[in-house]
Amino acid sequence: MSVQGDIPDPRGDQVEVKGDQYLTFQLVGEEYGVDILRVQEIRGWERVTRIPNSESYVQGVVNLRGSIVPIFDMRLRLGLEVEPYSKDTVVIVLMVKQGGQTRSVGVVVDGVSDVINATSQDISGTPEFGGRIATEWISGLATWGEEMIMLLDVDRMFAELPEEGAAEDAVTG
């Protein structure tokens, strides 16, 4: 989303916003971000229904107002070190595009940080890391103050998921 123009500030002032907005979150002490328009809601961690024979990063599914939503551990999905969940652990429910349709997925993160506005001048291309994280999942690197934030492309990250309904079939048998 590109946002331009004035938005109301809680203090009654108008704040000029230019650029894209990203929800930032923490994983193993590093900052990551996703397009704010993809965020459906943020929920506290809750127990999930496990899916037998699923990938290690698949935590299970939850019933979100009548819809079965798969839940993924972002640390495991990105190949990062595993740490126990804490009181700050949350699930960000995202809308991802898959095969011309939009579906909801939940991602477990260590904590939500902030919402930032980033212009094209704040975002650089993705360098070849040669590391654990697949660079095709990173849409860019945003500079925010002294920090670098990896902006994730959630459509690419979850492109190979089974079609919607497969999780429901696994739960209902």
Protein Blocks (a to p, Z undefined) as FASTA:
>chain_A
ZZedjdddfklpacddedjddddddeehiacdddfklpmbdcddddddddehiafklnbd
cdeehiacddddfklmnopacddddfklccddddddeehiacddddddfbdfbdcdddfk
lpccdddekpabdfklpgbdcdehjbccddddfklmmmmgccehjlmmmmnZZ
